[in-house]
């Protein structure tokens, strides 16, 4: 992988985890024990306190993505391990997936495809972007691109972000509940909160009947039981999800619902996003480790 060459040129030895799947805590601990590991280029694998506490020489974890909620940050700080992320590197890939899920559900493409495979001829009247209002929660690097993509295709777009920084190029709605109440399609791009799901029973009930929810951020943003009830009643007509509490996920009643559309956490899994995220993570590792090798 060409993006890792700067590490090799700096004479760091590279250790690889198991290919094609998420490593277990036991496997991560074994990798860290294989030598004097000083840097870790991390994906979405869970990194619990026990793993960090076993890494006596580790100085820095560089995530090849924007979030670090898979890492026990308290344990990392206690072990003097610096954690860095690659904000914005996968923004275009995630934004394009959110757009794709939104368009797909607006036209019931997954349901039509499934019906045809089953030998059934079922047609569902769709909605066009010019007739709907899109709400975007989280106006960071991903949310901004999602808003721009839907706007370019003719949708009316409003955004909400209580931690807003930078210029605002779309209608900003300060009250989340107001935004929810007029979002025919809601796209989530916020971090999870310790206060519980962003879409709980009360907030889910504010969405217009038949709304679509696209979640390419974190599973914890949505109350699973409440979403299942909303799909059953028709209050929500479609739910698209790309990130799961456990990966691969256990297919429960929500994920097996015919109006739920899943993708296997591929938002940032594109050639461009992986390249940019890896380059950024490598730069973060070298910035912290400098000439140590």
C-alpha positions as CSV (number, residue, x, y, z in Angstrom):
1,X,0.0,0.0,0.0
2,X,1.7,3.1,-1.3
3,X,0.3,5.4,1.5
4,X,2.4,3.5,4.1
5,X,5.7,4.1,2.3
6,X,6.5,7.2,4.4
7,X,6.6,4.9,7.5
8,X,8.9,2.4,5.7
9,X,11.2,5.2,4.6
10,X,11.4,6.3,8.2
11,X,12.5,2.8,8.9
12,X,9.5,1.7,10.9
13,X,8.7,-2.0,10.8
14,X,5.0,-2.6,9.9
15,X,2.9,-5.3,11.6
16,X,-0.5,-6.2,10.0
17,X,-3.6,-7.5,11.6
18,X,-5.9,-10.2,10.1
19,X,-7.0,-9.3,6.6
20,X,-10.6,-8.8,5.7
21,X,-12.1,-8.8,9.2
22,X,-12.1,-6.9,12.5
23,X,-9.4,-8.2,14.9
24,X,-10.5,-9.4,18.3
25,X,-9.1,-7.9,21.6
26,X,-7.0,-11.1,22.0
27,X,-5.5,-10.7,18.5
28,X,-4.8,-7.0,19.1
29,X,-3.0,-7.8,22.4
30,X,-0.9,-10.4,20.6
31,X,0.1,-7.9,17.9
32,X,1.1,-5.4,20.5
33,X,3.2,-8.0,22.2
34,X,5.0,-8.9,19.0
35,X,7.6,-6.1,19.4
36,X,8.1,-2.6,20.7
37,X,5.0,-1.2,19.0
38,X,5.1,2.6,19.2
39,X,2.3,3.6,16.7
40,X,-1.0,2.1,15.7
41,X,-2.9,3.0,12.5
42,X,-6.4,2.1,13.7
43,X,-9.7,1.4,11.8
44,X,-13.1,0.8,13.5
45,X,-11.9,-2.1,15.7
46,X,-12.8,-1.8,19.3
47,X,-9.8,-0.9,21.4
48,X,-10.7,-1.5,25.1
49,X,-8.8,-0.5,28.2
50,X,-7.2,-3.9,28.6
51,X,-5.6,-3.8,25.2
52,X,-4.2,-0.3,25.8
53,X,-2.9,-1.3,29.2
54,X,-1.0,-4.2,27.6
55,X,0.8,-1.8,25.2
56,X,3.7,-0.7,27.3
57,X,5.6,1.0,24.4
58,X,2.6,2.4,22.5
59,X,2.8,6.2,22.1
60,X,0.1,7.1,19.5
61,X,-3.0,5.8,17.9
62,X,-3.9,7.4,14.6
63,X,-7.5,6.7,13.4
64,X,-8.0,6.5,9.6
65,X,-11.3,8.2,10.1
66,X,-13.1,11.0,11.9
67,X,-14.4,9.3,15.0
68,X,-12.6,7.8,18.0
69,X,-15.5,6.3,19.9
70,X,-14.2,2.8,19.3
71,X,-11.2,3.7,21.5
72,X,-11.3,3.8,25.3
73,X,-10.1,7.4,25.5
74,X,-9.9,7.5,29.3
75,X,-7.6,4.5,29.3
76,X,-5.5,6.0,26.5
77,X,-5.0,9.1,28.5
78,X,-4.2,7.1,31.6
79,X,-1.5,5.2,29.6
80,X,-0.2,8.4,28.0
81,X,-1.2,7.3,24.5
82,X,-2.0,10.1,22.2
83,X,-5.1,9.6,20.0
84,X,-5.4,11.4,16.7
85,X,-8.0,11.3,13.9
86,X,-8.3,12.2,10.3
87,X,-11.1,14.7,10.1
88,X,-12.6,15.2,6.6
89,X,-10.6,12.5,4.9
90,X,-13.6,10.3,4.3
91,X,-16.2,13.0,4.0
92,X,-16.9,12.7,0.3
93,X,-17.3,8.9,0.5
94,X,-19.7,9.1,3.4
95,X,-21.7,12.0,1.9
96,X,-22.1,10.1,-1.4
97,X,-23.4,7.0,0.4
98,X,-25.9,9.1,2.4
99,X,-27.1,10.6,-0.9
100,X,-27.3,7.1,-2.4
101,X,-29.3,5.7,0.5
102,X,-31.7,8.7,0.5
103,X,-32.4,8.4,-3.3
104,X,-32.8,4.7,-3.0
105,X,-35.4,4.9,-0.3
106,X,-37.2,7.8,-1.9
107,X,-37.8,5.5,-4.9
108,X,-38.1,2.2,-2.9
109,X,-35.4,0.7,-5.0
110,X,-34.4,-2.0,-2.5
111,X,-38.0,-3.1,-1.9
112,X,-38.7,-3.2,-5.7
113,X,-35.5,-5.2,-6.3
114,X,-36.5,-7.7,-3.6
115,X,-40.0,-8.1,-4.9
116,X,-38.8,-8.8,-8.5
117,X,-36.3,-11.3,-7.2
118,X,-39.2,-13.0,-5.5
119,X,-41.3,-13.0,-8.7
120,X,-43.6,-10.2,-7.6
121,X,-44.6,-7.1,-9.6
122,X,-44.9,-4.3,-7.0
123,X,-44.8,-0.6,-7.9
124,X,-44.4,2.1,-5.2
125,X,-44.9,5.7,-6.1
126,X,-41.7,7.6,-5.3
127,X,-40.9,11.1,-4.3
128,X,-38.7,13.6,-6.1
129,X,-36.1,15.7,-4.4
130,X,-37.7,19.0,-5.6
131,X,-40.8,18.1,-3.5
132,X,-39.1,17.3,-0.2
133,X,-37.2,19.0,2.5
134,X,-34.0,17.4,3.7
135,X,-32.8,17.9,7.3
136,X,-29.1,17.4,8.1
137,X,-28.0,17.0,11.7
138,X,-24.4,17.8,12.1
139,X,-22.8,20.4,9.8
140,X,-19.2,19.3,9.9
141,X,-17.2,18.2,6.9
142,X,-19.6,15.3,6.1
143,X,-22.8,17.1,6.8
144,X,-21.8,20.1,4.7
145,X,-21.1,17.8,1.7
146,X,-24.4,16.0,2.2
147,X,-26.3,19.3,2.3
148,X,-24.5,20.5,-0.9
149,X,-25.2,17.3,-2.8
150,X,-29.0,17.3,-2.0
151,X,-29.1,21.0,-2.7
152,X,-27.5,20.5,-6.1
153,X,-30.2,18.0,-7.0
154,X,-33.0,20.3,-6.2
155,X,-34.0,19.6,-2.6
156,X,-34.7,22.2,0.0
157,X,-32.1,21.7,2.7
158,X,-31.9,22.8,6.4
159,X,-29.2,22.0,8.8
160,X,-28.7,21.9,12.6
161,X,-25.5,21.8,14.6
162,X,-25.2,23.1,18.2
163,X,-21.4,23.0,17.9
164,X,-21.2,24.9,14.6
165,X,-17.9,26.3,13.4
166,X,-17.1,27.9,10.1
167,X,-19.4,29.5,7.5
168,X,-23.0,28.4,6.9
169,X,-24.1,27.9,3.3
170,X,-27.5,26.4,4.0
171,X,-30.5,27.3,6.1
172,X,-29.5,26.9,9.8
173,X,-32.2,25.8,12.2
174,X,-31.2,26.4,15.8
175,X,-33.9,24.2,17.3
176,X,-33.4,20.5,16.6
177,X,-37.1,19.8,17.2
178,X,-38.1,22.4,14.6
179,X,-35.8,20.8,12.1
180,X,-37.2,17.3,12.8
181,X,-40.7,18.5,12.3
182,X,-40.1,19.5,8.7
183,X,-37.6,16.9,7.5
184,X,-39.1,14.6,5.0
185,X,-35.6,13.0,4.8
186,X,-33.3,13.2,7.8
187,X,-29.6,12.5,7.4
188,X,-27.5,12.1,10.6
189,X,-23.9,13.2,10.8
190,X,-23.4,13.9,14.5
191,X,-21.4,12.0,17.1
192,X,-23.2,9.9,19.7
193,X,-24.2,11.5,23.0
194,X,-23.8,10.2,26.5
195,X,-27.4,11.5,27.1
196,X,-28.8,8.7,24.9
197,X,-30.1,8.4,21.3
198,X,-30.7,11.6,19.4
199,X,-33.8,10.0,17.9
200,X,-35.7,8.8,20.9
201,X,-39.5,8.3,21.1
202,X,-40.3,11.9,21.5
203,X,-38.1,13.2,18.7
204,X,-39.0,10.4,16.3
205,X,-42.6,11.4,16.8
206,X,-41.8,14.9,15.5
207,X,-40.9,13.7,12.0
208,X,-43.5,14.1,9.3
209,X,-45.4,10.9,8.6
210,X,-43.6,8.7,6.1
211,X,-40.2,10.4,6.7
212,X,-37.0,8.7,5.7
213,X,-34.0,8.5,8.1
214,X,-30.5,7.9,6.8
215,X,-27.9,7.1,9.4
216,X,-24.3,6.8,8.1
217,X,-22.9,8.1,11.4
218,X,-23.4,5.9,14.5
219,X,-26.0,3.3,15.5
220,X,-26.3,4.8,18.9
221,X,-28.0,7.9,17.4
222,X,-31.2,6.0,16.9
223,X,-33.3,4.1,19.5
224,X,-33.7,0.7,17.8
225,X,-37.0,-0.2,19.4
226,X,-38.5,3.2,18.6
227,X,-37.3,3.0,15.0
228,X,-38.8,-0.5,14.6
229,X,-42.1,0.7,15.9
230,X,-42.0,3.7,13.6
231,X,-41.4,1.5,10.6
232,X,-44.2,-0.9,11.6
233,X,-46.7,2.0,12.0
234,X,-45.6,3.8,8.8
235,X,-44.5,6.8,10.8
236,X,-41.1,6.3,9.1
237,X,-41.2,4.8,5.6
238,X,-37.5,3.9,5.4
239,X,-34.4,3.6,7.5
240,X,-30.9,3.3,6.0
241,X,-28.0,2.4,8.3
242,X,-24.3,2.0,7.6
243,X,-22.8,1.8,11.1
244,X,-23.7,-0.8,13.8
245,X,-23.1,-1.2,17.5
246,X,-21.6,-4.6,16.7
247,X,-19.9,-5.4,13.4
248,X,-20.9,-7.6,11.8
249,X,-24.3,-6.9,13.3
250,X,-26.8,-9.3,14.9
251,X,-29.8,-9.1,12.6
252,X,-32.6,-8.2,15.0
253,X,-36.2,-7.2,14.3
254,X,-35.2,-3.7,13.2
255,X,-32.4,-4.7,10.8
256,X,-34.6,-7.5,9.3
257,X,-37.5,-5.1,8.7
258,X,-38.3,-4.8,4.9
259,X,-38.1,-1.0,5.1
260,X,-34.6,-1.1,6.7
261,X,-31.7,-0.9,4.2
262,X,-28.3,-1.8,5.5
263,X,-24.8,-1.4,4.1
264,X,-21.7,-2.9,5.8
265,X,-20.1,0.2,7.1
266,X,-18.8,1.3,3.7
267,X,-19.3,5.0,3.9
268,X,-15.6,5.8,3.9
269,X,-14.7,2.6,2.2
270,X,-13.9,4.0,-1.2
271,X,-10.6,4.3,-3.1
272,X,-10.4,8.0,-2.5
273,X,-11.5,8.0,1.1
274,X,-9.2,5.2,2.1
275,X,-6.3,6.8,0.4
276,X,-6.8,10.2,2.0
277,X,-7.6,8.7,5.4
278,X,-4.5,6.5,5.4
279,X,-2.3,9.4,4.2
280,X,-3.6,11.5,7.0
281,X,-3.1,8.8,9.7
282,X,0.4,8.1,8.5
283,X,1.2,11.8,8.7
284,X,-0.2,11.9,12.3
285,X,1.9,8.9,13.3
286,X,5.1,10.5,11.9
287,X,4.2,13.9,13.5
288,X,4.1,12.3,16.9
289,X,6.9,9.7,16.5
290,X,9.2,11.9,14.6
291,X,12.5,10.1,14.0
292,X,11.9,7.4,16.6
293,X,12.4,4.0,15.1
